[in-house]
């Protein structure tokens, strides 16, 4: 071997050792840098003509473990999802307060009914009446506050969705932009580790927002996909867009998250998200908070309806000069159709009474409802000839029977009963043995003539309409948004209702498989007149209302309001208030019961009667029917038990979210620890490498020095 070859071998060793020392020093200096991946220098023997020619430095690599990296990415994604879900849902759960807090929602509801029970002992006490009304006002105010806070949490989640989408776009761009740099470095044989480390950091950040999978390309770059296989970043990249919604209500239809692929194709991105912060935000916004809101609305609506049932069965003392009901959104004939006895098989009676200034019955008209042989409803007045409810002269015949003492009228969909003499009062009493009932409600309760709780929109969707009833929506249309089980919008369907048709015609139009919604689910009309939609699939499709330009009978409620569709049922909490006339006049609180059998000259209403207040207090333990809402499947329950179930479900969801967050964070920490152990800098190992390469550098230097000395000897020989 020539001396020149020895010099070259020594020089190659010197340069290779220097390159390795540079790698080691870089590792040591970044020992505390978050996200830094240890570099590994490579080297290989140089062979020329089958003879060793020293050593050459190879490509600087990262000590990355793709399996540990993917495990950490998945763990971080799940942890971020669990953490954001817990944080937002905990805000919702905290609004309900501790069950031991006397100012918590459910305790306020119990307090109001307890106040009614106390007032029954001293019904003439203004202070006792004020306590009942104040407690009820606090209860409804608190329910509306909580309902508003739930929607605020949803609005917060929606705003964070928009922020997260922007962050995802930035990270996708950064990952894609580094691919050419890495590829070029690999082609040139230069060090690409810095760009690769930065790219890995971007991928780690992206994995916290959405679930991703990473594959390395042949040129050294990466392709990032969702776990469903959608390409996000690589040689080309996708772009996400989202427009947040403001304001947010229970019936809000949120805009879809649109992803535009490399070829310009557009899709709904939400169905491709399995885990990550974005999934957690969507779950809270679209599922869990909506479920709590719906269940709260069902509880408050049934509570209000039971208050009204008790209040309509009672009367104030003295009786008010007039009673005006709620907007029925029906004709009088439609509203009266279906009244019978409680069993629905025989006649039921209600009594319109006018009382003088001594609370004695001055006039009484008995309305007895039954059905003819064909099943059509009919009513007899004071036992006289039956009059079909469709008879346009019904009101005049009833008023004739009142003999000038009072007037029954129906205008703007509201039934009113007024005493002619301004010092007289009116009251309605159902027959104690065979009352007139429709959908489980007495006459006054059904029409809302003496309601304690009022609402600007319907909060009870048992309309009483039948398949043969006119649907009444003869103008306008409804635009439905169809969402699949994951909450992604799959279709928007605009439906114009058939003019002049029946409810059966309307249901058929809605269920049409080509122009209607029959491809996504089925509408049905119950025996109580409730219209409901049951979506196909598991989890099932659901409906939102994008637009509704209909009104029933031209002036009444819209189609979606009438039947509580598209999330409107969850908005009922916000519309419930005490009747202002009663709230501002303590004497109008009905705490007595009308005595229909009172002898002539004997008061039918007594100021010391607290039976009506007892009826109010008793609704706490009365078994009633709840509709399915949120996590509750519905069925028979008491208000007290349902409230406890709601509190328990909210608390259990929050506790489960906390448990999942703790578990996910522990798993993420373990995955990160194992990854760091494999990819991070170990100072002991680096110091050993430093010593090794220093010795190699020194040995190469001595080899060069030896070759130089041999050259000097040769030169001195001449």
C-alpha positions as CSV (number, residue, x, y, z in Angstrom):
1,X,0.0,0.0,0.0
2,X,1.4,3.4,-1.0
3,X,2.0,6.2,1.5
4,X,-0.5,8.3,-0.5
5,X,-3.2,5.6,0.2
6,X,-2.4,5.7,3.9
7,X,-2.8,9.5,3.9
8,X,-6.2,9.2,2.1
9,X,-7.4,6.6,4.5
10,X,-6.4,8.7,7.5
11,X,-8.0,11.8,6.0
12,X,-11.3,9.8,5.4
13,X,-11.3,8.6,8.9
14,X,-10.6,12.1,10.1
15,X,-13.5,13.6,8.2
16,X,-15.9,10.8,9.1
17,X,-15.1,11.1,12.8
18,X,-15.6,14.9,12.5
19,X,-19.0,14.3,10.9
20,X,-20.0,11.9,13.7
21,X,-18.8,14.3,16.4
22,X,-21.0,17.0,14.8
23,X,-24.0,14.6,15.1
24,X,-23.2,13.8,18.7
25,X,-22.7,17.5,19.7
26,X,-26.0,18.4,18.0
27,X,-27.7,15.6,20.1
28,X,-26.1,16.8,23.3
29,X,-27.0,20.4,22.8
30,X,-30.7,19.5,22.2
31,X,-31.0,17.1,25.1
32,X,-33.8,19.3,26.7
33,X,-35.4,20.4,23.4
34,X,-39.1,19.3,23.3
35,X,-39.9,17.1,20.3
36,X,-36.3,16.7,19.3
37,X,-35.5,13.3,17.8
38,X,-32.0,11.9,18.2
39,X,-29.8,11.9,15.1
40,X,-27.8,8.9,14.1
41,X,-24.8,9.2,11.9
42,X,-24.0,6.4,9.5
43,X,-20.8,5.4,7.8
44,X,-19.6,2.7,5.5
45,X,-16.2,1.3,4.3
46,X,-14.8,2.7,1.1
47,X,-13.4,0.0,-1.3
48,X,-11.5,0.8,-4.4
49,X,-10.4,-2.1,-6.7
50,X,-11.1,-4.7,-4.0
51,X,-8.9,-2.9,-1.6
52,X,-9.9,-0.9,1.5
53,X,-9.8,2.8,1.0
54,X,-10.9,4.1,4.3
55,X,-14.4,5.1,5.4
56,X,-17.1,7.6,4.2
57,X,-19.9,9.3,6.2
58,X,-23.4,8.3,5.1
59,X,-26.8,9.9,5.4
60,X,-27.7,11.3,8.9
61,X,-30.8,9.5,10.0
62,X,-33.3,10.1,12.8
63,X,-33.7,7.5,15.5
64,X,-37.4,7.4,14.8
65,X,-39.5,4.3,15.5
66,X,-42.5,4.4,13.3
67,X,-44.5,2.0,15.4
68,X,-43.9,3.9,18.6
69,X,-44.6,7.1,16.7
70,X,-48.0,5.8,15.5
71,X,-48.9,4.6,18.9
72,X,-48.1,8.0,20.4
73,X,-50.0,9.8,17.7
74,X,-53.1,7.7,18.3
75,X,-52.8,8.1,22.1
76,X,-52.4,11.8,21.8
77,X,-55.4,12.1,19.5
78,X,-57.6,10.1,22.0
79,X,-56.3,12.2,24.9
80,X,-57.1,15.5,23.2
81,X,-60.6,14.3,22.4
82,X,-61.3,13.2,26.0
83,X,-59.8,16.4,27.4
84,X,-61.8,18.9,25.4
85,X,-65.0,16.8,25.9
86,X,-64.5,16.8,29.6
87,X,-63.7,20.5,29.8
88,X,-66.8,21.6,27.9
89,X,-69.2,19.1,29.4
90,X,-68.0,19.9,32.9
91,X,-69.1,23.5,32.2
92,X,-72.5,22.2,31.4
93,X,-72.7,19.9,34.4
94,X,-71.6,22.6,36.8
95,X,-74.7,24.7,35.8
96,X,-77.0,22.3,37.5
97,X,-75.2,22.7,40.8
98,X,-74.8,20.3,43.7
99,X,-77.9,18.4,44.7
100,X,-77.5,19.7,48.2
101,X,-77.5,23.3,47.0
102,X,-80.9,24.8,47.9
103,X,-80.6,27.2,44.9
104,X,-80.0,24.4,42.5
105,X,-82.6,23.9,39.7
106,X,-84.2,20.7,41.1
107,X,-84.3,22.0,44.6
108,X,-86.0,25.2,43.4
109,X,-88.6,23.0,41.7
110,X,-89.3,21.1,44.9
111,X,-89.3,24.3,46.9
112,X,-92.0,25.8,44.7
113,X,-94.3,22.7,45.2
114,X,-93.5,22.7,49.0
115,X,-94.6,26.3,49.1
116,X,-97.9,25.4,47.5
117,X,-98.4,22.7,50.1
118,X,-97.7,25.2,52.8
119,X,-100.1,27.8,51.2
120,X,-102.9,25.2,51.2
121,X,-103.0,25.5,55.0
122,X,-103.5,29.3,54.8
123,X,-104.9,29.9,51.3
124,X,-106.0,33.5,52.2
125,X,-102.5,34.5,53.1
126,X,-100.9,36.9,50.6
127,X,-97.5,36.1,51.9
128,X,-98.0,32.4,51.3
129,X,-99.3,33.1,47.7
130,X,-96.3,35.3,47.1
131,X,-94.0,32.6,48.2
132,X,-95.5,30.2,45.7
133,X,-95.2,32.6,42.8
134,X,-91.7,33.8,43.7
135,X,-90.5,30.2,44.0
136,X,-91.9,29.3,40.6
137,X,-90.4,32.4,39.0
138,X,-87.0,31.5,40.5
139,X,-87.4,28.0,39.2
140,X,-88.3,29.0,35.6
141,X,-85.6,31.7,35.6
142,X,-83.0,29.2,36.7
143,X,-84.1,26.7,34.0
144,X,-83.8,29.4,31.3
145,X,-80.4,30.4,32.6
146,X,-79.1,26.8,32.4
147,X,-80.7,26.4,29.0
148,X,-78.8,29.5,27.9
149,X,-75.6,28.3,29.3
150,X,-75.9,25.0,27.5
151,X,-76.3,26.9,24.2
152,X,-73.4,29.2,25.2
153,X,-71.2,26.0,25.6
154,X,-72.4,24.8,22.2
155,X,-71.5,28.3,20.7
156,X,-68.1,28.1,22.4
157,X,-67.5,24.6,20.9
158,X,-68.6,25.9,17.5
159,X,-66.2,28.8,17.7
160,X,-63.4,26.5,18.7
161,X,-64.3,24.2,15.7
162,X,-63.5,27.2,13.4
163,X,-60.2,27.9,15.2
164,X,-59.3,24.2,15.1
165,X,-60.0,24.1,11.3
166,X,-57.6,27.0,10.7
167,X,-54.9,25.3,12.8
168,X,-55.4,22.0,10.8
169,X,-55.0,23.9,7.5
170,X,-51.8,25.5,8.7
171,X,-50.3,22.2,9.9
172,X,-51.3,20.5,6.6
173,X,-49.6,23.2,4.7
174,X,-46.4,23.1,6.8
175,X,-46.2,19.3,6.5
176,X,-46.6,19.4,2.8
177,X,-44.2,22.3,2.3
178,X,-41.4,20.3,4.0
179,X,-41.7,17.3,1.7
180,X,-39.7,18.9,-1.3
181,X,-37.0,20.0,1.1
182,X,-36.6,16.5,2.6
183,X,-36.7,14.8,-0.9
184,X,-34.1,17.1,-2.3
185,X,-31.8,16.5,0.7
186,X,-32.2,12.8,0.3
187,X,-31.3,13.0,-3.4
188,X,-28.2,15.1,-2.7
189,X,-27.2,12.9,0.2
190,X,-27.2,15.9,2.5
191,X,-28.6,16.1,6.1
192,X,-32.5,16.3,6.0
193,X,-32.9,15.5,9.7
194,X,-33.7,19.1,10.7
195,X,-36.6,19.3,8.3
196,X,-37.7,15.8,9.3
197,X,-37.7,16.7,13.0
198,X,-39.7,19.8,12.3
199,X,-42.2,17.8,10.1
200,X,-42.6,15.2,12.8
201,X,-43.4,18.0,15.3
202,X,-46.1,19.3,12.9
203,X,-47.6,15.8,12.6
204,X,-47.6,15.4,16.4
205,X,-49.6,18.7,16.7
206,X,-52.0,17.6,13.9
207,X,-52.6,14.3,15.7
208,X,-53.9,16.2,18.7
209,X,-56.6,17.8,16.5
210,X,-57.7,14.9,14.4
211,X,-56.8,11.2,14.0
212,X,-54.1,10.7,11.4
213,X,-51.9,7.9,10.0
214,X,-48.5,8.6,8.5
215,X,-46.6,6.7,5.7
216,X,-43.1,7.5,4.4
217,X,-42.7,7.9,0.7
218,X,-39.8,6.5,-1.3
219,X,-38.3,10.0,-1.7
220,X,-38.2,10.5,2.1
221,X,-41.3,12.7,2.4
222,X,-44.5,11.6,4.1
223,X,-48.2,11.2,3.3
224,X,-50.7,12.0,6.0
225,X,-54.1,10.5,5.9
226,X,-57.1,10.3,8.3
227,X,-57.7,6.9,9.7
228,X,-60.5,6.6,7.2
229,X,-58.0,6.9,4.4
230,X,-58.6,10.5,3.2
231,X,-55.3,12.2,2.1
232,X,-54.6,15.4,3.9
233,X,-50.9,16.1,3.2
234,X,-48.3,14.8,0.9
235,X,-47.1,15.8,-2.6
236,X,-50.5,17.6,-2.7
237,X,-52.7,18.7,0.2
238,X,-56.3,19.1,1.1
239,X,-57.9,22.3,2.4
240,X,-60.7,22.5,5.0
241,X,-63.3,25.3,5.3
242,X,-65.9,26.1,8.0
243,X,-68.3,28.9,8.7
244,X,-69.3,29.2,12.4
245,X,-72.9,29.9,13.4
246,X,-74.1,32.8,15.5
247,X,-76.3,32.9,17.4
248,X,-76.6,29.3,18.5
249,X,-80.0,27.9,19.7
250,X,-81.2,24.4,20.4
251,X,-82.6,24.2,16.9
252,X,-79.5,25.5,15.1
253,X,-78.4,23.7,12.0
254,X,-74.6,24.0,12.0
255,X,-72.7,24.4,8.7
256,X,-70.8,21.3,7.5
257,X,-67.0,21.1,7.6
258,X,-66.0,21.0,3.9
259,X,-62.8,19.4,2.8
260,X,-61.5,20.1,-0.7
261,X,-59.3,17.4,-2.0
262,X,-56.2,17.8,-4.3
263,X,-58.4,17.3,-7.4
264,X,-61.0,19.9,-6.2
265,X,-63.5,17.3,-5.0
266,X,-65.6,18.5,-1.9
267,X,-66.8,16.3,0.9
268,X,-68.2,16.6,4.4
269,X,-65.2,16.2,6.6
270,X,-67.0,15.4,9.9
271,X,-67.7,11.8,9.0
272,X,-64.0,11.2,8.5
273,X,-63.1,12.3,12.1
274,X,-62.8,9.5,14.6
275,X,-60.8,11.0,17.5
276,X,-58.9,14.2,18.3
277,X,-59.9,17.6,19.7
278,X,-62.1,18.3,16.7
279,X,-64.1,15.1,17.3
280,X,-64.5,16.1,21.0
281,X,-65.8,19.5,20.1
282,X,-68.3,18.1,17.6
283,X,-69.5,15.5,20.1
284,X,-70.2,18.1,22.8
285,X,-71.8,20.5,20.4
286,X,-74.0,18.1,18.4
287,X,-74.7,15.2,20.8
288,X,-74.2,15.4,24.5
289,X,-75.2,19.1,25.1
290,X,-78.2,18.7,22.7
291,X,-79.2,15.6,24.7
292,X,-79.1,17.4,28.0
293,X,-80.9,20.4,26.5
294,X,-83.7,18.1,25.1
295,X,-84.1,16.3,28.4
296,X,-84.2,19.5,30.4
297,X,-86.9,20.9,28.1
298,X,-89.0,17.7,28.5
299,X,-88.7,18.0,32.3
300,X,-89.7,21.7,32.3
301,X,-92.5,21.2,29.8
302,X,-94.1,18.3,31.8
303,X,-93.6,20.3,35.0
304,X,-95.4,23.3,33.4
305,X,-98.1,21.1,32.0
306,X,-98.8,19.5,35.3
307,X,-98.9,22.9,37.0
308,X,-101.5,24.0,34.4
309,X,-103.5,20.8,34.9
310,X,-103.8,21.4,38.6
311,X,-104.4,25.2,38.2
312,X,-107.2,24.6,35.6
313,X,-108.9,22.2,37.9
314,X,-109.1,24.9,40.5
315,X,-110.3,28.5,40.7
316,X,-109.3,31.8,42.2
317,X,-111.6,33.3,44.9
318,X,-113.3,35.5,43.8
319,X,-113.5,34.0,40.3
320,X,-112.0,36.2,37.5
321,X,-114.4,38.1,35.2
322,X,-112.9,36.4,32.2
323,X,-110.7,33.4,31.2
324,X,-108.8,33.3,28.0
325,X,-107.0,30.2,26.7
326,X,-103.9,29.6,24.7
327,X,-103.5,29.7,20.9
328,X,-104.7,26.4,19.7
329,X,-103.6,26.8,16.1
330,X,-106.9,24.9,15.2
331,X,-110.5,25.6,14.4
332,X,-112.9,25.2,17.3
333,X,-114.4,22.2,15.6
334,X,-111.0,20.5,15.4
335,X,-110.2,21.4,19.0
336,X,-113.5,20.0,20.3
337,X,-113.3,16.8,18.2
338,X,-112.3,13.9,20.4
339,X,-113.6,14.9,23.8
340,X,-115.2,12.0,25.7
341,X,-115.0,10.5,29.1
342,X,-111.6,9.4,30.5
343,X,-111.9,6.0,29.0
344,X,-112.7,7.5,25.6
345,X,-115.7,5.1,25.3
346,X,-118.6,7.1,26.7
347,X,-119.8,10.6,27.4
348,X,-117.9,13.2,29.5
349,X,-119.2,16.5,30.9
350,X,-117.7,19.9,31.7
351,X,-119.6,22.8,33.2
352,X,-119.3,26.5,32.3
353,X,-120.3,28.5,35.4
354,X,-120.9,32.1,36.1
355,X,-120.7,33.2,39.7
356,X,-122.1,36.3,41.3
357,X,-120.3,38.7,43.6
358,X,-121.0,36.4,46.5
359,X,-119.3,33.4,44.8
360,X,-122.7,31.7,44.2
361,X,-123.5,30.0,41.0
362,X,-125.6,32.4,38.9
363,X,-125.7,30.3,35.8
364,X,-124.4,26.9,34.7
365,X,-124.2,25.2,31.3
366,X,-123.3,21.5,31.1
367,X,-121.5,20.4,27.9
368,X,-121.6,16.7,27.5
369,X,-119.3,15.2,24.8
370,X,-119.8,11.9,23.1
371,X,-119.5,10.2,19.8
372,X,-122.2,9.1,17.4
373,X,-122.5,5.7,15.7
374,X,-119.9,6.8,13.1
375,X,-117.4,7.9,15.7
376,X,-117.9,11.6,15.1
377,X,-117.8,13.9,18.1
378,X,-120.9,15.6,19.3
379,X,-121.9,17.7,22.3
380,X,-125.2,18.2,24.0
381,X,-126.0,21.4,25.9
382,X,-127.7,21.0,29.3
383,X,-128.9,17.6,28.2
384,X,-130.6,18.9,25.1
385,X,-130.4,17.7,21.6
386,X,-126.9,16.7,20.6
387,X,-125.1,19.3,18.4
388,X,-122.3,18.1,16.1
389,X,-119.1,20.0,16.9
390,X,-118.8,21.0,13.3
391,X,-122.1,22.9,13.5
392,X,-121.2,26.6,12.9
393,X,-123.9,27.7,15.4
394,X,-122.4,25.8,18.3
395,X,-121.1,29.0,20.1
396,X,-124.4,30.8,19.7
397,X,-126.3,27.9,21.1
398,X,-124.0,27.7,24.1
399,X,-124.3,31.5,24.7
400,X,-128.1,31.1,24.4
401,X,-128.0,28.5,27.2
402,X,-125.9,31.0,29.3
403,X,-129.0,33.2,29.1
404,X,-127.0,36.5,28.9
405,X,-124.9,35.8,32.0
406,X,-121.8,35.1,30.0
407,X,-120.2,34.7,26.6
408,X,-118.1,31.9,25.1
409,X,-116.1,33.1,22.1
410,X,-113.3,31.8,19.9
411,X,-111.0,34.3,18.1
412,X,-107.4,34.0,16.8
413,X,-107.5,30.3,17.8
414,X,-108.1,31.2,21.5
415,X,-111.2,30.2,23.5
416,X,-112.6,32.9,25.9
417,X,-115.2,32.7,28.6
418,X,-116.4,36.1,30.0
419,X,-119.1,37.1,32.5
420,X,-121.4,39.8,31.2
421,X,-121.6,41.5,34.6
422,X,-118.3,43.1,35.4
423,X,-118.7,42.1,39.1
424,X,-119.3,38.5,38.3
425,X,-116.8,35.8,37.7
426,X,-116.4,32.6,35.6
427,X,-115.1,29.2,36.4
428,X,-115.0,25.8,34.6
429,X,-115.6,22.6,36.5
430,X,-115.4,19.1,35.1
431,X,-117.9,16.5,36.2
432,X,-116.4,14.8,39.2
433,X,-117.5,11.3,38.1
434,X,-117.3,11.5,34.3
435,X,-115.3,14.5,33.2
436,X,-114.9,15.5,29.6
437,X,-111.3,14.6,28.6
438,X,-109.2,14.8,25.5
439,X,-105.6,13.4,25.4
440,X,-105.8,13.0,29.2
441,X,-106.7,16.7,29.7
442,X,-109.8,18.3,31.0
443,X,-111.7,20.9,29.0
444,X,-110.2,23.9,30.7
445,X,-106.7,22.4,30.7
446,X,-106.8,21.4,27.0
447,X,-107.8,25.0,26.0
448,X,-105.5,26.6,28.6
449,X,-108.3,28.7,30.0
450,X,-106.7,29.0,33.4
451,X,-103.1,28.2,32.7
452,X,-100.5,29.2,35.4
453,X,-97.6,28.8,32.9
454,X,-97.8,30.4,29.5
455,X,-95.6,30.1,26.4
456,X,-95.4,32.0,23.1
457,X,-95.0,28.7,21.2
458,X,-96.6,25.3,21.7
459,X,-94.8,23.2,24.3
460,X,-97.2,20.2,24.2
461,X,-97.3,18.5,20.8
462,X,-100.3,16.3,21.4
463,X,-102.5,18.3,19.0
464,X,-105.4,15.9,18.9
465,X,-105.5,16.0,15.1
466,X,-106.4,12.8,13.4
467,X,-105.5,11.3,10.0
468,X,-108.8,12.8,8.6
469,X,-108.2,16.3,10.0
470,X,-107.2,19.0,7.5
471,X,-103.5,19.6,7.9
472,X,-104.1,23.3,7.5
473,X,-100.7,24.2,6.1
474,X,-102.0,25.4,2.7
475,X,-99.1,27.7,1.8
476,X,-95.4,27.8,2.3
477,X,-92.8,25.0,2.4
478,X,-90.3,23.4,4.7
479,X,-86.7,22.8,4.0
480,X,-85.4,19.8,5.9
481,X,-81.7,19.1,6.6
482,X,-81.1,15.3,6.9
483,X,-78.2,14.3,9.2
484,X,-76.8,10.8,9.5
485,X,-75.9,9.2,12.8
486,X,-72.6,11.0,13.1
487,X,-74.2,14.4,12.6
488,X,-73.1,14.9,9.1
489,X,-75.5,16.6,6.7
490,X,-76.3,14.2,3.9
491,X,-79.1,15.9,2.1
492,X,-81.4,19.0,2.1
493,X,-85.0,18.3,1.0
494,X,-87.5,21.1,0.3
495,X,-91.1,20.0,0.6
496,X,-94.3,21.9,-0.3
497,X,-97.4,20.6,1.4
498,X,-100.5,19.5,-0.6
499,X,-103.0,22.4,-0.5
500,X,-106.3,21.4,1.1
501,X,-105.2,17.9,2.1
502,X,-105.6,15.9,5.3
503,X,-103.0,14.9,7.9
504,X,-102.9,11.5,6.2
505,X,-102.0,13.3,2.9
506,X,-99.4,15.3,4.6
507,X,-97.8,12.2,6.1
508,X,-97.8,10.5,2.7
509,X,-96.1,13.5,1.1
510,X,-93.4,13.6,3.8
511,X,-92.8,9.8,3.5
512,X,-92.5,9.9,-0.3
513,X,-89.3,8.1,-1.3
514,X,-88.6,10.3,-4.3
515,X,-89.7,13.8,-3.4
516,X,-90.0,13.4,0.3
517,X,-88.0,12.0,3.2
518,X,-89.0,8.3,2.8
519,X,-85.4,7.4,1.9
520,X,-84.1,8.5,5.3
521,X,-86.9,7.6,7.8
522,X,-90.6,7.5,8.5
523,X,-93.1,10.1,9.7
524,X,-96.1,8.9,11.7
525,X,-99.1,10.5,13.5
526,X,-100.0,9.1,16.9
527,X,-103.5,8.7,18.3
528,X,-102.9,11.9,20.4
529,X,-102.0,13.9,17.3
530,X,-98.3,14.0,17.7
531,X,-96.3,13.9,14.5
532,X,-92.9,12.2,14.8
533,X,-90.0,11.2,12.6
534,X,-88.1,7.9,13.1
535,X,-84.8,7.8,11.1
536,X,-83.3,4.8,9.5
537,X,-79.9,3.5,10.5
538,X,-78.1,2.8,13.7
539,X,-77.4,5.4,14.9
540,X,-80.5,6.8,13.3
541,X,-80.8,9.7,10.8
542,X,-82.2,12.9,12.3
543,X,-83.8,16.0,10.9
544,X,-83.1,19.7,11.2
545,X,-85.2,22.6,9.9
546,X,-83.3,24.9,7.6
547,X,-86.4,27.0,6.6
548,X,-90.1,26.9,7.5
549,X,-92.4,29.4,5.8
550,X,-95.7,27.6,6.7
551,X,-98.4,28.8,9.1
552,X,-101.4,26.7,10.2
553,X,-104.7,28.2,9.0
554,X,-102.7,31.2,7.8
555,X,-102.1,32.8,11.2
556,X,-101.1,30.0,13.5
557,X,-97.9,28.2,14.4
558,X,-95.5,26.9,11.7
559,X,-95.3,23.2,10.9
560,X,-92.1,22.8,12.9
561,X,-93.4,24.7,15.9
562,X,-96.7,22.9,15.9
563,X,-95.0,19.5,16.2
564,X,-91.7,20.4,17.8
565,X,-89.5,19.1,15.0
566,X,-85.9,19.9,14.1
567,X,-84.7,20.6,17.6
568,X,-87.5,23.1,18.4
569,X,-88.7,20.8,21.2
570,X,-85.4,21.5,23.1
571,X,-86.2,25.3,23.0
572,X,-89.3,25.0,25.1
573,X,-87.5,25.8,28.3
574,X,-86.8,29.3,27.1
575,X,-90.5,30.2,26.4
576,X,-92.0,29.1,29.8
577,X,-93.1,32.0,32.0
578,X,-95.8,32.6,34.7
579,X,-99.0,34.1,33.4
580,X,-98.4,37.9,33.8
581,X,-101.9,38.5,35.1
582,X,-101.4,35.9,37.9
583,X,-97.8,37.0,38.6
584,X,-99.0,40.6,39.1
585,X,-102.2,39.7,41.0
586,X,-101.9,37.3,43.9
587,X,-105.7,36.9,44.1
588,X,-105.7,35.3,40.7
589,X,-103.7,32.2,42.0
590,X,-106.3,29.4,41.9
591,X,-106.2,27.7,45.3
592,X,-109.9,26.6,45.7
593,X,-112.1,24.0,44.0
594,X,-115.4,24.9,42.4
595,X,-118.3,23.1,44.2
596,X,-120.7,22.2,41.4
597,X,-123.2,20.8,43.8
598,X,-123.4,23.8,46.0
599,X,-127.0,24.5,47.1
600,X,-128.7,27.7,45.8
601,X,-127.7,30.7,47.8
602,X,-124.5,28.9,49.1
603,X,-121.1,29.9,47.8
604,X,-119.6,27.5,45.4
605,X,-116.1,29.0,46.0
606,X,-114.7,29.5,49.6
607,X,-111.7,31.7,50.3
608,X,-110.5,29.3,53.0
609,X,-110.4,26.4,50.6
610,X,-106.8,25.3,49.9
611,X,-107.6,22.1,47.9
612,X,-106.4,23.7,44.7
613,X,-103.0,24.5,46.3
614,X,-102.9,20.9,47.6
615,X,-103.4,19.8,44.0
616,X,-100.4,21.9,42.9
617,X,-98.2,20.4,45.6
618,X,-99.3,16.9,44.7
619,X,-97.8,17.0,41.1
620,X,-94.4,16.2,42.6
621,X,-95.4,12.6,43.3
622,X,-98.0,12.2,40.5
623,X,-97.1,9.5,38.0
624,X,-97.0,11.1,34.5
625,X,-95.8,10.2,31.0
626,X,-92.6,11.6,29.7
627,X,-91.5,11.5,26.0
628,X,-88.1,10.1,25.0
629,X,-85.6,12.9,25.2
630,X,-81.8,12.9,25.4
631,X,-80.5,9.9,27.3
632,X,-83.9,9.2,28.8
633,X,-86.1,6.7,26.9
634,X,-89.3,8.2,28.4
635,X,-92.2,6.4,30.0
636,X,-94.1,6.8,33.2
637,X,-92.4,8.6,36.1
638,X,-92.8,11.3,38.7
639,X,-91.4,14.8,38.3
640,X,-89.2,14.2,41.4
641,X,-87.8,10.9,40.0
642,X,-87.3,12.3,36.5
643,X,-85.4,15.3,38.0
644,X,-83.2,12.9,39.9
645,X,-82.6,10.8,36.8
646,X,-81.6,13.9,34.8
647,X,-79.2,15.0,37.5
648,X,-77.8,11.5,37.7
649,X,-77.3,11.2,33.9
650,X,-75.6,14.6,33.7
651,X,-73.4,13.7,36.6
652,X,-72.6,10.3,35.3
653,X,-71.7,11.6,31.9
654,X,-69.4,14.2,33.5
655,X,-67.8,11.5,35.7
656,X,-67.4,9.2,32.7
657,X,-65.7,12.0,30.8
658,X,-63.3,12.6,33.7
659,X,-62.5,8.9,33.9
660,X,-61.9,8.7,30.1
661,X,-59.7,11.8,30.2
662,X,-57.6,10.4,33.0
663,X,-57.2,7.0,31.3
664,X,-56.5,8.6,27.9
665,X,-53.9,11.0,29.4
666,X,-52.2,8.1,31.2
667,X,-52.0,6.1,28.0
668,X,-50.7,9.1,26.1
669,X,-48.1,9.7,28.8
670,X,-46.9,6.0,28.6
671,X,-46.8,6.1,24.8
672,X,-44.8,9.3,24.9
673,X,-42.4,8.0,27.5
674,X,-41.7,4.9,25.5
675,X,-41.2,6.9,22.4
676,X,-38.9,9.3,24.1
677,X,-36.9,6.4,25.5
678,X,-36.3,5.2,21.9
679,X,-36.0,8.5,20.1
680,X,-34.8,10.9,22.8
681,X,-31.2,11.8,23.7
682,X,-29.5,9.7,26.3
683,X,-26.5,11.7,27.7
684,X,-24.7,8.6,28.8
685,X,-24.9,7.0,25.4
686,X,-23.9,10.2,23.7
687,X,-20.9,10.6,26.0
688,X,-19.7,7.1,25.1
689,X,-20.2,8.0,21.4
690,X,-18.3,11.3,22.0
691,X,-15.4,9.4,23.5
692,X,-15.4,6.8,20.7
693,X,-15.4,9.3,17.9
694,X,-12.8,11.5,19.7
695,X,-10.5,8.4,19.8
696,X,-11.2,7.6,16.2
697,X,-10.4,11.2,15.3
698,X,-7.2,11.0,17.3
699,X,-6.2,7.6,15.7
700,X,-6.8,9.0,12.2
701,X,-4.7,12.0,13.0
702,X,-1.9,9.7,14.2
703,X,-2.1,7.7,11.1
704,X,-1.7,10.8,9.0
705,X,1.2,11.9,11.2
706,X,2.9,8.5,10.8
707,X,2.5,8.7,7.0
708,X,4.0,12.2,7.1
709,X,7.0,11.0,9.1
710,X,7.6,8.2,6.6
711,X,7.5,10.7,3.8
712,X,10.0,12.9,5.7
713,X,12.4,9.9,6.0
714,X,12.1,9.2,2.3
715,X,12.8,12.8,1.4
716,X,15.9,12.9,3.7
717,X,17.4,9.9,2.0
718,X,17.9,11.9,-1.2
